[in-house]
Amino acid sequence: MKLVIAIIQPTKLNAVREALEKVEVHRMTVCDSQGFGQQRGRSGSGSQLPSSPVLIRKIVLEIVVNNDFLKRTVETIAEVARTGPRGTVGDGKIFVLSAEQAVQVDDAFRGPGAV
């Protein structure tokens, strides 16, 4: 099992969610977030670098998938979250971490079946 954490532009949320549904990824947590990275709070390609970084709105997706769903999940997010044919600074990042265990709270079912 893997935990996929994707930080994307808010404007891409619906498109990413719909694309993930098409590749049979049906469960995720969506968090509204603020932060900065390489973009450092700049809103456009011609913007000047601010003296201190500005927090900008992002969406964080947290998705636990079984290993056979990992590739399609990451590829779908990367493709759909990209703005323009080559992407733009600030489009986001995807992180993949190991998920050691999953437990359903209602019946305590454990393991990959709980995902």
Secondary structure by P-SEA (a helix, b strand, c coil): cbbbbbbbcccaaaaaaaaaaaacccbbbbbbbccccccccccccccccccbbbbbbbbbbbbbbcccaaaaaaaaaaaaaccccccccccbbbbbbbbcccccccccccccccc
